[in-house]
Amino acid sequence: MDWKILTGVLLFLLAFTVYRCTDDKKADFDEQQTASKENRVKANSDKKIIEDKNGRIQKENAARKLRGELPSENIVTLENKFFKAEFTSRGAAVKSFNLKNKQYLGPDRDWNTGLLKDDDKLVPINLVTTNPSGNFWTVFPLRLHFYEGLEGLLPDGDFTIEKSTTAEVVFKYTQDDQPVVIYKKFELADEKEPYQMWLTTRIVNTGDDTVSFRPGIIQTGFQPPEEAKSGMFSPQPNLQQGLCDSSEDMFIESWDKIEEPFIGTGVKFAGVGNNYFISAMLPGDNAPVTCRVTAEPSHIIRTDLQWGQIDLKPGEDVVLKVKNYMGPKQYQVLASVGNNLEKAADFGIFAPISKLILKLLFLLQKYVVNWGVAIIILTVLIKLSLVPLTNKSFKSSNAMKALKPEMDKLNEQYKDDPQAKQKAIMALYKQKGVNPVGGCLPMLLQMPIWFALFRTLRSSPELYRAPFYGWITDLSNADPYFVTPVVMGLLMFVQQTMTPMGTDNAQMKMMMYFMPIMFTVMMIFLPSGLTLYIMVNTILSILHQWILKKRSEAATAA
């Protein structure tokens, strides 16, 4: 994965290796007994869950057999300027959710098989990704599920359409052997609240006895296998993630990393998503809810928003409200939704720098329109802010170069005593007032900016498929013809030849040739926006070094 490449480069440039030593500790008898008890409790709990699940499946199969063949599926469409959503009468769930922004396009896919189509056609991104297995209860999102009680109630039951307008649709479900009537209303939010809609579920006890059940709403995502592949030198995979902001933790984990279910209480939001888009559920009332995130077979990631047990006396009803955000992870829009939804935009450990970069890019793009031009201007501004430090770095490098004759003498004098040579060299540095690492500071300060810009390009939908000029049509993706990485590598080589070196060390010379090659190979697979930043920064660095060199030569001549 490309973040691993950047990490490797950072470690390489810093030139150190961290070793951690840990002592194996044996658990004492009490700890072993406690662990054994916890394992037994977990095993019994898992066994009960499996038995309950199998019992529910048997009752559902019996009800499905009694029902017979389903009638024709009815589709209702709701849309506004942000999206077009289709709802199916089977389970009263979302069948498709297409974004209308022309920037949010993706490759065409056959969702019956889950495979990309042979053509290069781009279509509006659909946030409902069907599971190729074709099982309804693992496919369509925002469906109602009962974990306890109401056994035999079908999740793929055929709802009738009670009401349908341009802004809302109401579904109704009854089942002969069930004591409840279920209403599900999907309602578009105001257009001042982009990519949002409300789901209101009403469950009425029409029987003669009290009914108890534990309901939930499910959101799902499908992980296309070919988009989960990754390698050291390959594009970043587009991984589906499970998300839940709870009182325990802010959980964000990709499909391939979820081994055990994550369960959280005090939920602010829960859902599924990938690098740029999210389908999130936000509790719409004060009723306590929990979340459960799991990685299902057939490349399905599933997030459940669950309520506690509900008891309804005859004639009573309960209303469950969920606000849904299904759209791009635009940081400012997510923040306006509330419930900490902006946490879904994961900028990593350099989040403060990434957010600052994003704000500056927003400000610049507002005037120059083109995001690539905004990145170039941002590069110039950052470079100007580092000019004083770069000047000191150049002076330090020249001072190191001036010490070369004395360094050669020390190397010869103490060639058989490395420790004494090191002490003599450090004493020489102190005497001459030279900092040996001073020439590296500008590079080291740039590294967090590179990481932060990389995360910004990989997490900000504003930059997704954002064009620059010519062949660069997506700043968040790699240069398709490798032009900018090669040019950047050549420029880095030129910069290395202009950098003063205080020693003829063969390793340093090898580094001068190796670094441009390494960066060129690395940038072939990284976002072209990041390559553009480093390339422009290198050009400015060459120009700056040339000016400083001319000034130094003039001062020496004078």
Secondary structure, 3 states (H helix, E strand, C coil): CHHHHHHHHHHHHHCCCCCCCCCCCCCCHHHHHHHHHHHHHHHHHHHHHHHHHHHHHHHHHHHHHHHCCCCCCCEEEEECCCEEEEEECECCEEEEEEECCCCCEEECEECCCCEECCCCCEEECECCCCCCCCCHHHCCCCEEEEEECCCCCCCCCECEEEEECCCEEEEEEECCCCCEEEEEEEEECCCCCCCEEEEEEEEEECCCCCEEEEEEEEEEEECCHHHCCCCCCCCCCCCCEEEEECCCCEEEEEHHHCCCCEEEECCCEEEEECCCEEEEEEECCCCCEEEEEEEECCCEEEEEEEECCEEECCCCEEEEEEEEEEEECCHHHHHHHCCCHHHHCCCHHHHHHHHHHHHHHHHHHHHHCCHHHHHHHHHHHHHHHCHHHHHHHHHHHHHHHHCHHHHHHHHHHCCCCHHHHHHHHHHHHHHHCCCCCHHHHHHHHHHHHHHHHHHHHHHCHHHCCCCCCCCCCCCCCCCCCCHHHHHHHHHHHHHHHHCCCCCCCHHHHHHHHHHHHHHHHHHCCCCHHHHHHHHHHHHHHHHHHHHHHHHHHHHHHC
